[in-house]
Amino acid sequence: MKKELKKVLVLGSGALKIGQAGEFDYSGSQALKALREEGIRSVLINPNIATIQTSEGIADQVYFLPVTPYFVTEIIKKEHPDGILLAFGGQTALNCGTELYQKGILKEYGVEVLGTSVDAIMYTEDRDLFVKKLNEKSLKTPVSRAVENMKDALEAARTIGYPVMIRSAYALGGLGSGICPDEEKFIELAESAFTFSPQILVEESLKGWKEIEFEVIRDANDHCFTVASMENFDPVGVHTGDSAVVAPIMTLSDHDMKMLNDSAIKIIRALKIQGGCNVQFALDPLSFNYYLIEINPRVSRSSALASKASGYPIARVSAKIAVGLTLDEIRIANTPASFEPALDYVVTKIARFPFDKFSDASNKLGTQMKATGEVMGIGSTLEECLLKSVRSLEIGAQHLWLPKFQNMTKAELTEYLHQFRDDGLFAVAQLLRLGASVDEVAALTMITPYFLETIRGIVDMEQTLCAHKGDGETLKQAKQMGFCDPYIARLWGVREEDVYAQRVQLGLYPA
């Protein structure tokens, strides 16, 4: 460990906004606890009182101030920290830390950036540098061009050819991004993006491709491995924060898994990232050609999911790497942190949206994140953890069924699913109940057929339950699949207490 570190400034999760704050409270809290374990005094700047990390006893000193260069500079002048952690406060902390570094403020006051260097951060956040760096390492990226004005943006879009994708540099939650089918939509979105970002990336559209993520960790000794692999239910075109996500990856061959995993390791080593890193790929489901589309050189909302799914505390380990420890020196319980977790179960994350509070807002999804929370289910099978997640949403759903779709026709559901929706999984299940084939739904939604087969299996079990009312073996199969007592009771036309009593009689209890 770096012996000279006595006090470290942590840039916290910041004010409440989509793509920020709550998603990073979990990771920031872990980092602060890790500093305390190493005997390092922590100073936290975070204006958000509704977080765990600002609770008494987590940080040694808390400043309820905005995470901006001005306020961070004033705190540095007062506290004289030895180092600063930028990787635990999301995009806001990265942008703030980068500006402090470029203005020479950190150097002026002798504050060391701990963990991943600012140069590495800039390579991943500046879209032009990002593409150039990947090309140096022979890693595949979409045809793209970074621009800083509308004239160059239009020229880039016309050269690449519509549809094109817009991505904003230094933005959180996909802010300012989107897929533009024509020039009219492009001008509208690009003008909006330039109002809050000095640079945008214009690239070829990969809408409909599979989105794959790897959470990778690396220390100063170049020991590097994947903590968790994840894949989205929805294709590229829906922000990963809004899509249902499954871990571990279930639909790729060993060859394709190794190909993508090796690429993720290669880039984190090339950038010399120290700590946790999220790497995102787009994979063509037809040709299995792939592109590396984004790298987050920090803990992210995906890191929190991967930590909980794998039992590996990515943020805690990343903080200890940042202060100079190596993976073999860090302990997780009685095990070195240098081990690679292996999942023998399935985890599903489903996003929680605010449309019940904002009923007039559009529930159509795209590349800009709209979710304000998420839930996670763990089970032996994908069916089980998916249904657990649905019940955890607190939207009144006990199953993949919502009353709003009950009386919709097949044609109405098909029209509804022409756009990505927050409740799309419920609509998909209802469409399958009405007799649509998996191939038809896959062509409509671009959801991987494997996941649709899972929903098809749930729908088939509903029909089996209806045909075998009161049958003990069918009840056992339904419970193993993750069906809840109230929904089984609804299908059988009995009371929930009756289903529970039968379960007790049969000795069917949660594992």
C-alpha positions in Angstrom: 0.0 0.0 0.0 1.1 3.6 -0.6 2.4 4.4 2.9 2.1 8.2 2.4 -1.7 8.1 2.2 -3.2 9.5 5.3 -6.3 11.3 4.0 -8.2 10.7 0.8 -10.9 12.8 -0.9 -13.8 10.8 -2.4 -16.1 12.4 -5.0 -19.5 11.0 -4.1 -22.7 10.0 -5.9 -24.0 13.5 -6.4 -27.5 14.9 -6.7 -30.5 12.7 -7.7 -30.9 12.3 -11.4 -31.4 9.4 -13.8 -28.2 7.6 -14.4 -26.5 9.0 -11.4 -26.7 9.2 -7.5 -28.5 6.1 -6.2 -26.8 3.8 -8.7 -23.4 4.8 -7.2 -24.2 5.1 -3.5 -23.7 1.3 -3.1 -20.2 1.5 -4.7 -19.1 4.7 -2.9 -20.2 3.3 0.5 -18.0 0.2 -0.2 -15.0 2.4 -1.1 -15.4 4.5 2.1 -15.5 1.4 4.2 -12.4 0.0 2.4 -10.5 3.2 3.2 -11.4 2.9 6.9 -10.2 -0.8 6.9 -6.8 0.4 5.7 -6.6 3.1 8.3 -7.0 6.0 5.8 -9.1 9.0 6.8 -11.8 9.7 4.2 -13.3 13.1 3.2 -16.5 12.8 1.2 -18.2 15.5 -0.9 -21.8 14.7 -1.8 -24.9 17.0 -1.7 -27.3 14.0 -1.5 -28.5 13.4 2.0 -30.6 10.5 0.9 -27.6 8.1 0.6 -25.9 5.5 2.7 -22.5 7.0 2.2 -23.5 10.3 3.8 -24.8 8.4 6.9 -22.9 8.9 10.2 -19.9 6.6 10.5 -19.4 5.8 6.9 -17.0 8.7 6.0 -14.8 10.5 8.5 -15.8 14.0 7.1 -18.8 14.8 4.9 -19.3 18.0 2.9 -22.9 18.3 1.6 -21.8 20.4 -1.4 -22.2 19.9 -5.2 -19.6 17.8 -6.9 -18.2 20.6 -9.0 -14.6 21.9 -9.6 -15.2 25.0 -7.5 -16.4 23.3 -4.4 -14.0 20.4 -4.7 -11.1 22.9 -5.0 -12.2 24.7 -1.8 -12.4 21.4 0.1 -8.9 20.5 -1.2 -7.6 23.9 0.1 -9.1 23.2 3.5 -8.5 19.5 4.0 -5.2 19.0 2.1 -5.9 15.4 1.1 -3.0 13.2 -0.2 -5.1 11.6 -2.9 -8.5 11.7 -4.6 -10.8 8.9 -5.8 -12.8 9.6 -9.0 -14.1 6.2 -9.9 -16.9 5.9 -7.3 -19.2 8.8 -8.1 -20.3 8.0 -11.6 -20.0 10.3 -14.6 -20.3 13.4 -12.5 -17.2 12.5 -10.5 -15.2 11.6 -13.6 -16.0 14.8 -15.4 -15.2 16.9 -12.3 -11.9 15.1 -11.6 -10.9 15.4 -15.3 -11.5 19.2 -15.2 -9.5 19.6 -12.0 -6.6 17.6 -13.5 -6.6 19.6 -16.8 -6.7 22.9 -14.9 -3.7 21.9 -12.9 -5.5 22.2 -9.6 -4.7 18.7 -8.4 -1.0 19.2 -9.2 -0.9 22.6 -7.5 -2.1 21.2 -4.2 -0.2 17.9 -4.5 -3.3 15.7 -4.7 -2.6 12.3 -6.4 -5.3 10.7 -8.6 -5.6 7.2 -7.1 -6.4 4.1 -9.2 -7.1 4.6 -12.9 -5.2 7.6 -14.4 -6.9 10.6 -15.8 -5.3 9.9 -19.2 -7.1 6.5 -19.2 -10.3 8.1 -18.2 -10.0 10.6 -21.1 -9.3 7.8 -23.6 -12.7 6.3 -22.7 -14.7 9.4 -22.3 -13.5 11.4 -25.3 -15.1 9.6 -28.2 -12.4 10.6 -30.7 -9.5 9.3 -28.5 -11.6 6.2 -27.7 -11.9 5.1 -31.3 -8.3 5.9 -32.1 -7.1 3.9 -29.1 -9.1 0.9 -30.0 -7.9 1.0 -33.6 -4.3 1.0 -32.3 -5.1 -2.3 -30.5 -6.9 -3.8 -33.5 -10.2 -3.9 -31.6 -13.3 -3.6 -33.7 -15.4 -0.4 -33.4 -18.3 0.8 -35.5 -17.6 3.2 -38.3 -17.7 6.5 -36.6 -16.6 10.1 -36.4 -16.2 12.5 -33.4 -17.4 16.0 -34.1 -17.7 19.3 -32.3 -20.2 21.3 -34.4 -23.3 20.8 -36.5 -21.6 21.2 -39.9 -19.2 18.4 -39.2 -21.9 16.3 -37.7 -24.1 16.5 -40.8 -21.2 15.7 -43.0 -20.3 12.7 -40.9 -23.9 11.4 -40.9 -24.2 11.8 -44.7 -20.9 10.0 -45.2 -21.7 7.1 -42.9 -25.3 6.8 -44.2 -28.6 6.7 -42.3 -29.6 5.3 -39.9 -26.9 6.6 -37.6 -26.3 6.5 -33.9 -25.4 9.6 -31.9 -23.4 9.3 -28.6 -22.4 12.2 -26.4 -19.0 12.5 -24.8 -18.8 13.0 -21.0 -22.5 12.2 -20.6 -24.3 9.9 -18.1 -27.2 7.6 -18.7 -27.0 7.8 -22.4 -28.0 11.5 -22.3 -28.1 13.0 -25.7 -27.8 9.7 -27.5 -30.2 8.1 -30.0 -30.7 6.4 -33.3 -31.6 8.7 -36.2 -33.4 7.1 -39.1 -33.2 10.3 -41.2 -31.6 13.8 -41.4 -34.6 15.5 -39.8 -34.3 13.4 -36.6 -30.6 13.7 -36.7 -30.6 17.5 -36.7 -33.1 17.6 -33.8 -31.1 15.2 -31.7 -27.6 16.6 -32.5 -28.7 20.1 -31.7 -30.0 18.9 -28.3 -26.8 16.9 -27.6 -24.5 19.9 -28.3 -26.3 21.9 -25.6 -24.8 19.8 -22.9 -21.8 18.1 -24.5 -18.9 19.7 -26.4 -18.4 16.6 -28.5 -20.7 13.9 -30.1 -19.8 10.7 -31.9 -21.7 9.9 -35.1 -21.5 6.2 -35.8 -23.2 3.5 -37.8 -26.4 2.1 -36.3 -26.2 -1.3 -34.6 -29.9 -1.4 -33.7 -31.0 -5.0 -33.2 -27.6 -6.4 -32.3 -27.1 -8.3 -29.0 -25.6 -6.2 -26.1 -23.0 -8.0 -24.0 -21.2 -6.7 -20.9 -18.2 -7.8 -18.9 -17.2 -6.5 -15.5 -13.4 -6.7 -15.4 -10.9 -5.9 -12.6 -7.2 -5.3 -12.8 -4.4 -4.4 -10.3 -1.0 -2.6 -10.7 0.7 -6.0 -11.2 -1.4 -6.5 -14.4 -3.4 -9.4 -12.7 -6.7 -9.1 -14.6 -9.9 -11.2 -14.9 -13.6 -11.1 -15.5 -15.8 -10.9 -12.4 -19.1 -11.3 -14.2 -20.5 -11.6 -17.7 -24.0 -10.3 -18.5 -26.3 -10.0 -21.5 -29.3 -7.8 -22.2 -32.8 -9.1 -22.9 -33.3 -6.2 -25.3 -31.0 -5.5 -28.3 -28.8 -2.5 -28.9 -31.1 0.5 -29.1 -32.3 0.2 -25.5 -30.1 1.6 -22.8 -28.6 -1.2 -20.7 -29.9 0.6 -17.6 -33.4 0.1 -18.9 -33.1 -3.4 -20.3 -33.6 -6.6 -18.4 -30.1 -8.2 -17.9 -29.1 -11.8 -17.3 -26.0 -13.1 -15.6 -24.1 -15.2 -16.5 -24.3 -15.1 -20.3 -26.4 -18.0 -21.5 -26.8 -17.7 -25.3 -23.2 -17.6 -26.6 -21.0 -20.4 -27.6 -17.7 -21.0 -25.8 -15.9 -19.7 -28.8 -17.8 -16.4 -28.8 -17.5 -16.0 -25.1 -13.8 -16.4 -25.2 -13.5 -14.0 -28.1 -15.3 -11.2 -26.3 -13.8 -11.9 -22.9 -10.3 -11.8 -24.4 -11.1 -8.5 -26.1 -12.3 -7.0 -22.8 -9.1 -8.1 -21.0 -7.0 -6.8 -23.9 -8.5 -3.3 -23.7 -8.4 -2.9 -19.9 -4.7 -3.8 -20.1 -4.0 -1.5 -22.9 -5.5 1.4 -21.0 -3.8 0.4 -17.8 -7.0 0.7 -15.8 -6.6 -0.1 -12.1 -9.7 -1.3 -10.4 -13.1 -2.2 -11.8 -14.1 -1.6 -15.4 -17.2 -2.2 -17.4 -16.8 -3.2 -21.1 -19.8 -3.3 -23.5 -20.0 -5.1 -26.8 -22.5 -5.3 -29.6 -22.7 -8.7 -31.3 -24.4 -9.3 -34.6 -26.8 -12.3 -33.9 -26.6 -13.4 -37.6 -22.9 -13.2 -38.4 -21.4 -13.0 -34.9 -19.4 -10.1 -36.0 -18.8 -7.8 -32.9 -17.9 -4.3 -32.0 -16.6 -2.8 -28.8 -19.0 0.1 -28.1 -18.3 1.5 -24.7 -15.9 1.3 -21.7 -16.6 2.7 -18.3 -13.3 3.1 -16.4 -15.1 3.2 -13.1 -17.6 1.3 -11.0 -21.0 1.6 -12.6 -24.6 0.5 -12.0 -23.5 -2.7 -13.7 -20.7 -3.1 -11.2 -23.2 -3.0 -8.4 -25.3 -5.7 -10.1 -22.2 -7.8 -10.8 -21.1 -7.5 -7.2 -24.4 -8.7 -5.8 -24.8 -11.4 -8.4 -21.3 -12.8 -7.9 -20.6 -12.1 -4.3 -17.4 -10.3 -5.3 -17.3 -6.7 -3.9 -15.9 -4.9 -6.9 -16.0 -1.4 -5.4 -14.4 -2.5 -2.2 -11.6 -4.3 -4.0 -11.2 -1.4 -6.5 -10.7 1.1 -3.6 -8.0 -1.0 -2.1 -6.3 -1.4 -5.5 -6.4 2.4 -5.8 -4.5 2.9 -2.5 -1.8 0.5 -3.6 -2.8 -3.0 -2.7 -2.7 -5.9 -5.3 -5.4 -8.5 -5.7 -3.4 -11.2 -3.9 -3.0 -8.9 -0.9 -6.7 -8.2 -0.6 -8.9 -10.6 1.3 -12.6 -11.4 0.7 -13.6 -13.2 3.9 -10.8 -15.8 4.0 -10.1 -15.9 0.3 -7.7 -13.8 -1.8 -9.4 -11.3 -4.1 -7.4 -12.7 -7.0 -9.9 -15.5 -7.6 -12.3 -15.4 -10.5 -16.0 -16.0 -9.3 -18.1 -18.7 -11.0 -21.9 -18.6 -11.0 -23.8 -21.9 -10.7 -27.1 -20.0 -10.5 -28.9 -17.4 -12.6 -29.5 -13.7 -11.9 -31.9 -11.4 -13.6 -32.1 -7.6 -13.2 -35.3 -5.7 -14.3 -35.5 -1.9 -14.3 -38.0 0.0 -12.3 -39.6 3.0 -14.1 -41.4 6.1 -12.8 -44.3 6.0 -15.2 -46.8 5.1 -12.5 -46.0 8.6 -11.0 -45.7 10.4 -14.4 -48.6 8.9 -16.3 -48.4 11.4 -19.1 -44.8 10.6 -19.9 -44.0 8.3 -22.8 -43.0 4.8 -21.8 -41.1 4.2 -25.0 -37.5 3.3 -24.5 -34.4 4.2 -26.4 -30.7 4.9 -25.8 -31.4 7.5 -23.2 -32.0 5.9 -19.8 -35.4 6.4 -18.1 -35.3 3.9 -15.3 -35.0 5.2 -11.7 -34.3 1.9 -10.0 -33.9 -1.8 -10.5 -34.6 -5.1 -8.8 -32.7 -8.4 -8.9 -33.9 -12.0 -8.7 -31.7 -15.1 -8.1 -32.7 -18.6 -8.9 -31.7 -22.0 -10.2 -33.3 -21.3 -13.6 -33.9 -18.2 -15.7 -37.7 -18.7 -15.3 -37.5 -18.7 -11.6 -35.3 -15.6 -11.2 -37.3 -13.7 -13.9 -40.5 -14.2 -12.0 -38.9 -13.3 -8.7 -37.7 -10.1 -10.2 -41.2 -9.3 -11.6 -42.7 -9.7 -8.1 -40.1 -7.4 -6.6 -41.0 -4.5 -8.9 -43.8 -3.3 -6.6 -46.1 -2.5 -9.5 -48.8 -4.9 -8.4 -47.6 -7.7 -10.7 -47.4 -11.2 -9.3 -46.5 -12.7 -12.6 -45.7 -11.8 -16.2 -49.3 -10.6 -16.6 -50.8 -7.1 -16.4 -54.5 -6.2 -16.6 -53.8 -3.5 -19.2 -53.0 -6.2 -21.8 -55.8 -8.6 -21.0 -58.3 -7.4 -23.6 -55.8 -6.4 -26.3 -55.9 -8.3 -29.6 -52.9 -9.9 -31.2 -52.8 -7.0 -33.8 -53.0 -4.4 -31.0 -50.1 -6.0 -29.1 -48.1 -6.3 -32.2 -48.5 -2.6 -32.9 -47.7 -1.8 -29.2 -44.4 -3.8 -29.4 -43.2 -2.0 -32.6 -41.5 0.4 -30.0 -39.4 -0.7 -27.1 -41.6 -0.3 -23.9 -41.0 -0.3 -20.2 -43.6 -3.1 -19.8 -42.6 -4.9 -23.0 -41.9 -8.3 -21.3 -45.5 -8.4 -20.1 -46.8 -7.5 -23.6 -44.6 -10.3 -25.0 -46.0 -12.8 -22.6 -49.5 -11.8 -23.6 -48.7 -12.0 -27.3 -47.4 -15.6 -26.8 -50.6 -16.5 -24.9 -52.6 -15.4 -28.0 -50.7 -17.9 -30.1 -47.8 -15.9 -31.6 -44.8 -18.0 -32.3 -41.3 -17.3 -30.9 -40.0 -16.6 -34.4 -42.8 -14.0 -34.9 -42.1 -12.2 -31.6 -38.3 -12.4 -32.2 -38.7 -10.7 -35.6 -40.9 -8.0 -34.0 -38.9 -7.2 -30.8 -35.4 -8.4 -31.8 -35.2 -10.1 -28.4 -33.0 -13.2 -28.5 -35.2 -16.3 -29.2 -33.6 -18.1 -26.1 -35.2 -15.6 -23.8 -38.5 -15.7 -25.6 -38.4 -19.5 -25.3 -38.1 -18.9 -21.5 -41.2 -16.8 -21.5 -42.9 -19.3 -23.7 -42.2 -22.0 -21.1 -43.8 -19.9 -18.4 -46.9 -19.4 -20.6 -47.0 -23.2 -21.3 -46.9 -23.9 -17.6 -49.9 -21.6 -17.1 -51.8 -23.7 -19.5 -50.6 -26.9 -17.8 -51.8 -25.6 -14.4 -55.2 -24.8 -15.8 -55.5 -28.3 -17.3 -54.4 -30.0 -14.1 -56.2 -28.2 -11.3 -55.0 -29.5 -7.9 -52.4 -31.9 -9.3 -49.5 -32.1 -6.9 -46.8 -32.9 -9.5 -47.9 -30.0 -11.6 -47.8 -27.7 -8.5 -44.2 -28.9 -7.8 -43.1 -28.1 -11.4 -44.7 -24.7 -11.2 -43.1 -23.8 -7.9 -39.7 -24.9 -9.3 -40.3 -22.6 -12.2 -40.9 -19.7 -9.8 -44.7 -19.4 -9.8 -46.1 -17.7 -6.7 -49.0 -19.1 -4.7 -51.4 -16.2 -5.5 -51.1 -16.6 -9.2 -51.5 -20.4 -9.0 -54.6 -19.8 -6.9 -55.9 -17.4 -9.6 -55.4 -20.0 -12.3 -57.1 -22.7 -10.3 -59.9 -20.5 -9.0 -59.1 -21.2 -5.4 -57.8 -19.3 -2.4 -54.1 -18.6 -1.9 -54.5 -20.3 1.5 -55.6 -23.5 -0.3 -52.5 -23.6 -2.5 -50.3 -23.0 0.5 -52.0 -25.8 2.5 -51.4 -28.2 -0.4 -47.8 -27.2 -0.6 -47.4 -27.8 3.1 -49.0 -31.2 2.7 -46.6 -32.1 -0.1 -43.6 -30.7 1.7 -42.9 -28.1 -1.0 -40.9 -25.3 0.6 -38.4 -22.7 -0.8 -34.9 -24.2 -1.1 
